[in-house]
Amino acid sequence: MRTPPARSPSPDPPPDDGSALPTALAEPTRPVRAPWVAGICLANLGMWMAFFGPLQILLPEQITLIAPDTKEATLAWVTGVGAAIAMAATPLAGALSDRTTGRFGRRRPWIVAGAVLGAAGLIALGWQESAIGVLAGWSFVQGALSCLNATLLAAVPDHVPVRQRGAVSGWIGVPQSAGVVAAVLLVTVVATGIAPGYALIGVLVLVCALPFALMAPDPPLPRPARPPWSDLLRSLWVSPRHHPDFGWAWLTRFLMQTGNAMFTLYLLYFLRDGVGYEELFPGSSAADGLLVLILVYTVAVVATTVVAGLVSDRIGRRRGMVALSGGVMALPAFLLAVFPTWPMSLVCAVVLGVGFGVFLSVDNALVTQVLPTAEGRAKDLGIVNIASAGPQVIAPALAGPIVVHLGGYPVLYTVCGLLTLLGAAFVWKIRGVA
């Protein structure tokens, strides 16, 4: 038998499996350890405080002082435009991160830039005294935080093996809920003014995000492995026809998050005007009632999100758990549509927290398993983030007219429940993940 002549090795052979890829692109196989998980959780806590502190308390109160007669419409414009900025900036920041080469890594420069610019924007936002100023300031903050968000999202598929992603997503989900509580406590108890509240949140963004940026490993991307710059804009579109599982996962999240965004957008006003919280509890404000609901909700989320992630890792059945979470999340919307009372609001906070806790960890893990390419993880997760940021644009456009002209809060919460159920049904269209 003749032996074929040996071929001289190519200087840069094309990879034929994950092990031949550069370290920055290879599918992770080693479980991440507790310090890494703690670091990314702390960074997420700072980011979510920066998102939710303004959304839940500071922006509504600031706008009430600036435009008391049109507070609903003004808040809708500010949050809607800000969310549109985030929706566009997150995949773009992710795509730039995917193409970043240098000894500092792909993600680290963008985490630092997002934290620094976000902190500066929050401090400036606290001094705005016009609706236009608030709109511009919040839009800048959303754009800066999008850089931070895109890179933190990509850290999971960059470093966490599939068999651990449910549990890690569960731990990362805890600060998303705890960030609401921490932010509300900080801006209502620690810093009682609007400008001090924004400044405190801004400083905490830096304190929470920089340790992870400076200490977490971030393997550099070799220049030959960098996606071409010429495809930057074209890469921001992922065809559902060529990647159907990615498309269905996106639609599932979009509908469920739209229902959730509409549910929470006017919660402060619902307690004040629909439940009559300040008449039920003289001397208390609707913001006090909102804080109670957020605390109850957060306890329910924290109690379920890590457990749900661990269970999904163990059984490997993520679709069914996402569908179940949608049914649980829809129930509170239907209940409040019929029984708009304070006791029912407390019950619904528990139920919604349980459902969202399951959704938070399991859906995040599921999405990382349907990403189209390793080279575009941050960009693709930025596109998925549109399914979370986009509802912040859609929700005001839908919820505002419903509350003001089309039946008020009962109709609003009925629509929220139906959208959530529809989104949960679409998860069964995903075929490549059990």
Protein Blocks (a to p, Z undefined) as FASTA:
>chain_A
ZZdddddddfbdcdfbfklpcfklpccfbdcdfklmmmmmmmmmmmmmmmmmmmmmmmmm
mmmmmmmmlmmmmmmmmmmmmmmmmmmmmmmmmmmmmmpgcjkbjklmmmmmmmmmmmmm
mmmmmmpcbfklmmmmmmmmmmmmmmmmmmmmmmmmmmmcfklmmmmmmmmmmmmmmmmm
mmmmmmmmmmmcfklmmmmmmmmmmmmmmmmmmmpccddddfklpccfklmmmmmpccfk
lmmmlmmmmmmmmmmmmmmmmmmmmmmmmmmmmnommmmmghiafklmmmmmmmmmmmmm
mmmmmmmmmmmmmnopaklmmmmmmmmmmmmmmmmmmmccfklmmmmmmmmmmmmmmmmm
mmmmmmmmmcfbfklmmmmmmmmmmmmmmmmmmmmmmmmmmmmmnnpjmlmmmmmmmmmm
mmmmmmmmpmkbZZ
